[in-house]
Amino acid sequence: MSKYKYSETEQQINDVLKYHDEELKRIKASMPSSAEIDSRIRESEDLLRTLGYDEMPTVPKRDEPKKVMAVPSWEELCVEAERAVGTGNALESIFTEDELKRNSQEIRMLNAEYDQLHHLDKYDIAISAAAGLLGAAVDILLVGIPKKTPEGLKGGTLANYVREWFDKKFPEEEMEKLANSKVSKVPYDAQDNRNTAIHIEGLSAYYHRLLSLGHDPLLGLIFGVTDILTGRMTTIDKTGKIVSQVMENYADRKETDIFAAIAKQIIHFKSDITTSMGLPAPMMGLFNLLQFGEIGEYDQTIAEIVQGMYYEGYDFIHFCTLSVPVMIIEAVTRIGYAFKRIKEGHSVKESIPFSLNREKRPKLATMLFIGHSAATAINAGKVYFTKNPMAINYPQWIVFAKYSYQQLKWFLSEKPNAQDAYVRGILYEELDEVLDSVDTTFGEISEKYEVVFG
């Protein structure tokens, strides 16, 4: 009997539990989902707004537990990748053929874009060519070739004007007084070999300024000042022999203070600048070292040619005159470049044509190179047809050599590196955008999932 009652009670309990489970299932089935709840809340808010309620009651945010997202470690990913595709694979293998072609095309487009920044259009070339032709025309028509006349050295209109300006700026009478004063006397000013311990070939009243490095307008700031401090004379004679000797007869012309020596050097330059055999052109004395060549009908060496040019009047004043066409080329090219940049929409600050930095002024250096190349080519033709070395525009060739070196260095060395940096910079910018997008996506995932790294 007791066994029967126990079984009956157990059956009642099971029936109750079963009924409870069915009720729970029915309640869960009748409960709305989160989306349905949000939809009903929005409907209720819309209804309240239609009834005139502006402020909606705040509903506390339901805290739902985050799902767990397991991310394998880098080592696990590497092992899985090696298991799937093996080792020794090239980076290109992860791309399709179409993707590789598209990547190569993008690189070519970026290189072409960089080349376009430095490419000269027809207006750039026109500005450069016009500047070069104008400078060459001034050289041929206004500078001319200096010739000795009873009235002194004469050349073209511009050459005569510049020489007259120097004569007015440094009057002959005042310069003679200055030359005879003690403040301008220097140890390296011996005009012949009577006061020298070592014989200097060619030393004379005509050539002593060409042979003495102290008289060079540029080198004199080093050798001249040194000679004044040491009481010496440094020369390169007509045969190319370098001599530095103590001038015992001119010992009273020494200075012990460097600033006094510099002042005396400048004063001596001033006293010699307008003499009949004036200061040589800068670096002209170094040509005495070039004891080779068979030039002209007399088979002269380069040193002999330069010595003859100096004798005929190719001096510092003529060098200054020849610098005018060079400055015209510089000014016309730079001004033309600036106006064109402004017309293209750049600001005045961005168009100022002083800097030759190719990152800031991509075309300016090349335009100057073209302008000076044109003027130099015309000057070479002038020398060839006149057969006269006095027609050489020395400053023009110096500037041409400078821009040629810069252009060659840019083309062979600097441009490839700059182009590579330009392309890589754009690629890195695009990569940064991709990485930012990945960071944003990872942040969104972190809000919904609890990320666990293996």
ChimeraX attribute file (.defattr): number of C-alpha atoms within 10 A of each C-alpha:
attribute: neighborCount
match mode: 1-to-1
recipient: residues
	/A:1	5
	/A:2	7
	/A:3	7
	/A:4	8
	/A:5	10
	/A:6	10
	/A:7	11
	/A:8	11
	/A:9	11
	/A:10	11
	/A:11	12
	/A:12	11
	/A:13	12
	/A:14	11
	/A:15	12
	/A:16	12
	/A:17	12
	/A:18	12
	/A:19	11
	/A:20	12
	/A:21	12
	/A:22	12
	/A:23	12
	/A:24	12
	/A:25	10
	/A:26	11
	/A:27	10
	/A:28	11
	/A:29	10
	/A:30	9
	/A:31	10
	/A:32	11
	/A:33	11
	/A:34	10
	/A:35	9
	/A:36	11
	/A:37	12
	/A:38	12
	/A:39	12
	/A:40	13
	/A:41	13
	/A:42	12
	/A:43	12
	/A:44	13
	/A:45	17
	/A:46	13
	/A:47	12
	/A:48	14
	/A:49	13
	/A:50	10
	/A:51	9
	/A:52	8
	/A:53	12
	/A:54	10
	/A:55	9
	/A:56	11
	/A:57	8
	/A:58	6
	/A:59	7
	/A:60	6
	/A:61	6
	/A:62	7
	/A:63	6
	/A:64	7
	/A:65	9
	/A:66	12
	/A:67	12
	/A:68	12
	/A:69	14
	/A:70	12
	/A:71	12
	/A:72	11
	/A:73	11
	/A:74	11
	/A:75	10
	/A:76	12
	/A:77	12
	/A:78	11
	/A:79	11
	/A:80	12
	/A:81	12
	/A:82	13
	/A:83	10
	/A:84	9
	/A:85	9
	/A:86	10
	/A:87	9
	/A:88	7
	/A:89	10
	/A:90	7
	/A:91	7
	/A:92	10
	/A:93	9
	/A:94	10
	/A:95	11
	/A:96	10
	/A:97	11
	/A:98	9
	/A:99	12
	/A:100	14
	/A:101	11
	/A:102	12
	/A:103	13
	/A:104	12
	/A:105	12
	/A:106	14
	/A:107	14
	/A:108	13
	/A:109	13
	/A:110	19
	/A:111	15
	/A:112	13
	/A:113	15
	/A:114	17
	/A:115	14
	/A:116	12
	/A:117	13
	/A:118	16
	/A:119	14
	/A:120	16
	/A:121	10
	/A:122	9
	/A:123	12
	/A:124	20
	/A:125	16
	/A:126	16
	/A:127	22
	/A:128	29
	/A:129	22
	/A:130	19
	/A:131	29
	/A:132	29
	/A:133	19
	/A:134	19
	/A:135	28
	/A:136	28
	/A:137	16
	/A:138	19
	/A:139	29
	/A:140	18
	/A:141	13
	/A:142	19
	/A:143	27
	/A:144	20
	/A:145	22
	/A:146	21
	/A:147	14
	/A:148	12
	/A:149	9
	/A:150	6
	/A:151	6
	/A:152	10
	/A:153	18
	/A:154	19
	/A:155	19
	/A:156	18
	/A:157	13
	/A:158	18
	/A:159	25
	/A:160	18
	/A:161	16
	/A:162	17
	/A:163	19
	/A:164	13
	/A:165	13
	/A:166	13
	/A:167	15
	/A:168	11
	/A:169	10
	/A:170	17
	/A:171	13
	/A:172	15
	/A:173	9
	/A:174	10
	/A:175	20
	/A:176	14
	/A:177	11
	/A:178	18
	/A:179	18
	/A:180	11
	/A:181	11
	/A:182	11
	/A:183	15
	/A:184	20
	/A:185	21
	/A:186	28
	/A:187	25
	/A:188	28
	/A:189	20
	/A:190	20
	/A:191	16
	/A:192	17
	/A:193	14
	/A:194	10
	/A:195	14
	/A:196	19
	/A:197	12
	/A:198	13
	/A:199	13
	/A:200	20
	/A:201	16
	/A:202	16
	/A:203	22
	/A:204	15
	/A:205	12
	/A:206	16
	/A:207	20
	/A:208	23
	/A:209	25
	/A:210	32
	/A:211	29
	/A:212	28
	/A:213	27
	/A:214	30
	/A:215	29
	/A:216	25
	/A:217	21
	/A:218	16
	/A:219	18
	/A:220	21
	/A:221	17
	/A:222	15
	/A:223	21
	/A:224	31
	/A:225	25
	/A:226	21
	/A:227	27
	/A:228	28
	/A:229	20
	/A:230	18
	/A:231	23
	/A:232	24
	/A:233	25
	/A:234	20
	/A:235	28
	/A:236	24
	/A:237	22
	/A:238	22
	/A:239	15
	/A:240	18
	/A:241	12
	/A:242	15
	/A:243	14
	/A:244	14
	/A:245	16
	/A:246	18
	/A:247	23
	/A:248	14
	/A:249	14
	/A:250	20
	/A:251	15
	/A:252	13
	/A:253	23
	/A:254	22
	/A:255	21
	/A:256	11
	/A:257	10
	/A:258	13
	/A:259	11
	/A:260	15
	/A:261	22
	/A:262	20
	/A:263	14
	/A:264	23
	/A:265	26
	/A:266	16
	/A:267	18
	/A:268	22
	/A:269	20
	/A:270	17
	/A:271	24
	/A:272	21
	/A:273	21
	/A:274	24
	/A:275	14
	/A:276	13
	/A:277	21
	/A:278	23
	/A:279	25
	/A:280	28
	/A:281	22
	/A:282	18
	/A:283	14
	/A:284	24
	/A:285	27
	/A:286	18
	/A:287	19
	/A:288	24
	/A:289	16
	/A:290	14
	/A:291	15
	/A:292	12
	/A:293	13
	/A:294	12
	/A:295	12
	/A:296	12
	/A:297	6
	/A:298	7
	/A:299	12
	/A:300	16
	/A:301	17
	/A:302	18
	/A:303	22
	/A:304	20
	/A:305	20
	/A:306	22
	/A:307	20
	/A:308	15
	/A:309	18
	/A:310	24
	/A:311	18
	/A:312	15
	/A:313	22
	/A:314	28
	/A:315	23
	/A:316	21
	/A:317	21
	/A:318	23
	/A:319	17
	/A:320	15
	/A:321	23
	/A:322	25
	/A:323	19
	/A:324	20
	/A:325	27
	/A:326	27
	/A:327	14
	/A:328	17
	/A:329	25
	/A:330	20
	/A:331	15
	/A:332	20
	/A:333	28
	/A:334	23
	/A:335	16
	/A:336	19
	/A:337	24
	/A:338	23
	/A:339	15
	/A:340	16
	/A:341	18
	/A:342	15
	/A:343	11
	/A:344	9
	/A:345	10
	/A:346	13
	/A:347	12
	/A:348	12
	/A:349	9
	/A:350	13
	/A:351	21
	/A:352	16
	/A:353	21
	/A:354	11
	/A:355	12
	/A:356	14
	/A:357	11
	/A:358	17
	/A:359	11
	/A:360	12
	/A:361	21
	/A:362	17
	/A:363	19
	/A:364	25
	/A:365	22
	/A:366	23
	/A:367	23
	/A:368	28
	/A:369	22
	/A:370	23
	/A:371	29
	/A:372	29
	/A:373	22
	/A:374	21
	/A:375	28
	/A:376	27
	/A:377	14
	/A:378	19
	/A:379	22
	/A:380	15
	/A:381	14
	/A:382	19
	/A:383	15
	/A:384	13
	/A:385	10
	/A:386	10
	/A:387	11
	/A:388	13
	/A:389	17
	/A:390	21
	/A:391	24
	/A:392	21
	/A:393	27
	/A:394	20
	/A:395	21
	/A:396	25
	/A:397	19
	/A:398	12
	/A:399	18
	/A:400	23
	/A:401	16
	/A:402	12
	/A:403	19
	/A:404	17
	/A:405	13
	/A:406	15
	/A:407	18
	/A:408	12
	/A:409	12
	/A:410	17
	/A:411	11
	/A:412	10
	/A:413	11
	/A:414	14
	/A:415	17
	/A:416	12
	/A:417	11
	/A:418	15
	/A:419	17
	/A:420	13
	/A:421	12
	/A:422	16
	/A:423	18
	/A:424	14
	/A:425	12
	/A:426	12
	/A:427	15
	/A:428	12
	/A:429	11
	/A:430	12
	/A:431	12
	/A:432	12
	/A:433	12
	/A:434	12
	/A:435	12
	/A:436	12
	/A:437	12
	/A:438	12
	/A:439	12
	/A:440	12
	/A:441	11
	/A:442	12
	/A:443	12
	/A:444	11
	/A:445	13
	/A:446	15
	/A:447	11
	/A:448	14
	/A:449	15
	/A:450	14
	/A:451	16
	/A:452	11
	/A:453	10
	/A:454	10
